[in-house]
Amino acid sequence: MSGDVRPAPAGVDASIPSIARMYDYYLGGKDNFASDREAADRLLAVAPEIVTIARANRAFLGRAVRYLAGEAGIRQFLDIGTGLPTQNNVHEVAQEEAPDARVVYVDNDQAVLVHARALLATDPRTVVVDADLLDPETITDHPAVREHLDFDRPVALLLVALLHFISDDDRPYEMVAKLRDALPAGSHLALSHVVYEHHPEAIEEAEEVYRSFLHRTGHSRRTRDDVRHFFGDWELIEPGLTYVTQWRATGPAPTDPAKVWIVGGVARKP
Ligand SMILES: C[S@@+](CC[C@H](N)C(=O)[O-])C[C@H]1O[C@@H](n2cnc3c(N)ncnc32)[C@H](O)[C@@H]1O
C-alpha cells in the first residue's frame, strides 16, 4: 500500500484498520498502514488530544507495572490486550524490577501476535497467546497460560486501554468478574478506560470510527463510576481510580488532567 514501508505480516489485512495499529500510530510507531492512519486521522480531527491520551496511558501502564513488580511484589503478569510492541513493554518494565517476572501477553490481533512473538523469541519468561477477552475461559484455561503462570500464586491482571472497546452488549462486567474469580487472593488488577463525561462528542466519534471495522453494536459509554465497577470488591490501592496522569505520577502532570479523559487504577484481591 502506498506510503507503507513494511509489508503486512501473513494473516493481516492491511486494508482494514485495527485497534492496535491505530494505537501504534497515535504513539508515533511505524507498524501501521494507510487504512489505520485514515481511521485515526478521522478521530484526531475531532479529538487531537488522543495523541496525548495514548501517551499518558502508556506511561500509566509503565508506572503500574513498576509498582506491581516492585512494591507489590508480583512475579506473574497476565496482560490482555497487549498492543504492538513499543517502548517500555510490560515484560521489560517488570523484569527491570524483578528479573524473574513471568509475563503472558494475550491479544486477538494477528499483527500484534506476529510482532510480539518476533520480539520475544529469545525470552523464556514471556509467552504470547492468541485469545479473545470476549471468551475469558479461553484465556484462563489456555494450556500455555496454565503452564506459564501458577494460579495458586498472585497474578497481576492487566486490562489497559482495552475495555472501552467492548460494548455493553458483550457483557464486559461479567467477563472481567470471571477473570477476577480465576485468580487467588493477593492478585491485582490494573486497568485504564476512557470516560464519557468530559468529551462525549469524541467518544461518540470514536464509536463511529471503530464500529466501521469492528462490526459491533451497542455502546461502551462509561463514566468514572461505571469504570470503578470493573474492580468488583477488590481494594483500590492509593490514589484510587484517577486520571492516568495523576496515578502515582513521578513528576508534574504533563497536561491538564481533565483533558486526558482516561482514568486508571490498580486494585488488590483481598
Ligand atoms: C489500545 S491497545 C492497548 C495496548 C496496551 N494495553 C496499552 O495500554 O498500551 C488495545 C489492544 O487490545 C486488543 N484487543 C481489542 N479487543 C480485544 C479482545 N476482544 N481480546 C483481546 N485483545 C483485544 C487490540 O488488538 C489492541 O492490541
Ligand as a Chemical Component Dictionary entry (heavy atoms), coordinates in Angstrom:
data_LIG
# 
_chem_comp.id                   LIG 
_chem_comp.type                 NON-POLYMER 
_chem_comp.pdbx_formal_charge   0 
_chem_comp.three_letter_code    LIG 
# 
loop_
_chem_comp_atom.comp_id 
_chem_comp_atom.atom_id 
_chem_comp_atom.alt_atom_id 
_chem_comp_atom.type_symbol 
_chem_comp_atom.charge 
_chem_comp_atom.model_Cartn_x 
_chem_comp_atom.model_Cartn_y 
_chem_comp_atom.model_Cartn_z 
_chem_comp_atom.pdbx_ordinal 
LIG C1  C1  C 0  -5.360  0.444  22.593 1  
LIG S1  S1  S 1  -4.475  -1.075 22.600 2  
LIG C2  C2  C 0  -3.781  -1.051 24.262 3  
LIG C3  C3  C 0  -2.412  -1.675 24.350 4  
LIG C4  C4  C 0  -1.792  -1.693 25.735 5  
LIG N1  N1  N 0  -2.617  -2.451 26.664 6  
LIG C5  C5  C 0  -1.579  -0.298 26.268 7  
LIG O1  O1  O 0  -2.436  0.180  27.029 8  
LIG O2  O2  O -1 -0.596  0.350  25.911 9  
LIG C6  C6  C 0  -5.795  -2.284 22.768 10 
LIG C7  C7  C 0  -5.353  -3.702 22.436 11 
LIG O3  O3  O 0  -6.422  -4.599 22.785 12 
LIG C8  C8  C 0  -6.539  -5.584 21.769 13 
LIG N2  N2  N 0  -7.912  -6.117 21.805 14 
LIG C9  C9  C 0  -9.055  -5.476 21.432 15 
LIG N3  N3  N 0  -10.118 -6.272 21.628 16 
LIG C10 C10 C 0  -9.632  -7.433 22.142 17 
LIG C11 C11 C 0  -10.257 -8.645 22.557 18 
LIG N4  N4  N 0  -11.583 -8.797 22.463 19 
LIG N5  N5  N 0  -9.477  -9.645 23.038 20 
LIG C12 C12 C 0  -8.111  -9.484 23.113 21 
LIG N6  N6  N 0  -7.471  -8.354 22.743 22 
LIG C13 C13 C 0  -8.222  -7.343 22.258 23 
LIG C14 C14 C 0  -6.202  -4.858 20.487 24 
LIG O4  O4  O 0  -5.808  -5.749 19.456 25 
LIG C15 C15 C 0  -5.064  -3.950 20.964 26 
LIG O5  O5  O 0  -3.831  -4.600 20.810 27 
# 
loop_
_chem_comp_bond.comp_id 
_chem_comp_bond.atom_id_1 
_chem_comp_bond.atom_id_2 
_chem_comp_bond.value_order 
_chem_comp_bond.pdbx_ordinal 
LIG C1  S1  SING 1  
LIG S1  C2  SING 2  
LIG S1  C6  SING 3  
LIG C2  C3  SING 4  
LIG C3  C4  SING 5  
LIG C4  N1  SING 6  
LIG C4  C5  SING 7  
LIG C5  O1  DOUB 8  
LIG C5  O2  SING 9  
LIG C6  C7  SING 10 
LIG C7  O3  SING 11 
LIG C7  C15 SING 12 
LIG O3  C8  SING 13 
LIG C8  N2  SING 14 
LIG C8  C14 SING 15 
LIG N2  C9  SING 16 
LIG N2  C13 SING 17 
LIG C9  N3  DOUB 18 
LIG N3  C10 SING 19 
LIG C10 C11 SING 20 
LIG C10 C13 DOUB 21 
LIG C11 N4  SING 22 
LIG C11 N5  DOUB 23 
LIG N5  C12 SING 24 
LIG C12 N6  DOUB 25 
LIG N6  C13 SING 26 
LIG C14 O4  SING 27 
LIG C14 C15 SING 28 
LIG C15 O5  SING 29 
# 
